[in-house]
Amino acid sequence: MSPKASLSIAIAGSGGAGALTVGNLILEAASAAGWQGLLTRTVGPQIRGGEAAALIRLAAGPVECMPDQFDLLVGIDWLNAHRFGSEIPLGPDSLVIGDPRGGDRPDNFAQSGARIVDIPMKEMAKAIPDGRPNMIALGIAGQLIGIGEEALDRLIEKQLAGKGQLAIDSSRAALKAGYAAAAGLELGHRLPPPAARSARRWLASGNETTALGAIRGGIRFAAAYPITPATEILEWLAPALPKVGGSLLQAEDELAAINMIIGASFGGTPALTATSGPGLSLMIEALGLATAAEIPIVVIDVMRGGPSTGIPTKSEQADLNIAIYGLHGDAPHLVLAPQSVADCLFTAQWATYLAETLQAPAIVLSDQFVGQARAAIDRPADVAFIGQRARQTEFGETYKRYALAANGVSPMALPGARGGQYTADGLTHTEQGTPTSSAVDHQSQLDKRRDKLDRFAYGVHWATIEGDGDIAVITWGSLTGAAREAIDRAAHDGVNATLIAPRLLSPVQPDQFAAALKGKSRILVVEQTHGGQFHRYLRAHYELPGEVRVLNRPGPLPIKPGEIHAALTKWRT
């Protein structure tokens, strides 16, 4: 996507100013008009209040990342806006609109060369009974973007239906005042005409599509302790699971949550927990138990900045190492990563399928960017991945729960089945499940757990591979969209590259990776970590031919398409 094929808007304000409400209304109205789009939010780490900004990018086609710079910034006020000023890059073609009495604008906004216009939104709101400045900001943005006033008017009525007619009337009046105030202003460019509104269009967040994918994959029990930025998964599952015969339990902490889902899965019910980095750290011991006892579970880690408490409201990919290597002993398990809001559905469903089929824990590495982003997307295609756990229903004299089956997957008995008793714990065991210190048993069970994952046919879903250039851009997770856009731009400059974005991070896929890298002489690794964890992971497990460069930095600033594009064009010959 070229920068001119999209339009990007930022709405900023202090806590309670209603910036995020404006952003959501813009995205919903644009979606109804036929555009696709992405909304991310940037907020401070406060429990309540504090600065906030809604970042929206709209286009006629799919949008999977934020732009290099924003076309329009509307500041309801500028209180504490300097805290996220660097997250809203502007340029000479940008337009900044703010209230002259809304506090001091961050210096970088003026230094960008952007055109600055003052509109007294607070004074205008005071002239309207019960008027709110954020509704005036909504009208200003709607006028400049090209969204019809009637569309936003309908959404206001829908949104405020429960707050009484006065709230609706005052918001409508403020909206109209905003449209009038911006009538003489223009942006540098307009969006291309929207596509016809699809009946299959969805408006959803990555956390919501993750939860839906898990249910489609067969999850019927969830236990978790709330944590930013994963809590929305639990909020979505709480009313949804009972509709399919399942349930959700809020645990007292992460230790309890993962042990609850291990128990539920041992009893025959596919189970999930959702957390972030600090919670995953607490779950490591229980993940080892699930691996040793071959009990399928799904753990969603919506990553945030770390270490420790880090930045709860910002995105980073720094949990890669703990997800892949963090378990003690040799403990093979599954690690997957979704690549967009839409892909969260597929990846969560596939992870559930793999966990159930292979009787192994699956960790899904989402992150704050994709998890809390809200997107207007075409409905993802339905897929048939529903986990089918191998069951043992008939028993001879001795039930071998951990039998050395050809495919490494030995059927599980439901608790209480006559003749199906066995011990399921973390001790090394025989094929029957009896604890043992035998070197032969230890070796054979380690081989069993490794081989069942290594020999499984994961198919084409293991990675997204696009293009045929001799430069390989290797990335993962939420950076896939930015890399895809950068490769598209580079192609117009005569630089051809191939996108390789693994969705399955563990177990590694050496043969498939070698095939994807065939003929590549230069490699650019792109990741959102401070220490280059992904690059080190690739070096540890794969042969990387030719010259290798790394573009990495920690959060909270996401890597932009323009940065990847610039790194690619340095290789122009």
Order of alpha helices (4+ residues) and beta strands (2+ residues): beta-alpha-beta-beta-beta-beta-alpha-beta-alpha-alpha-alpha-alpha-beta-alpha-beta-alpha-beta-alpha-beta-alpha-beta-alpha-beta-alpha-beta-alpha-beta-alpha-beta-beta-alpha-beta-beta-alpha-beta-alpha-beta-alpha
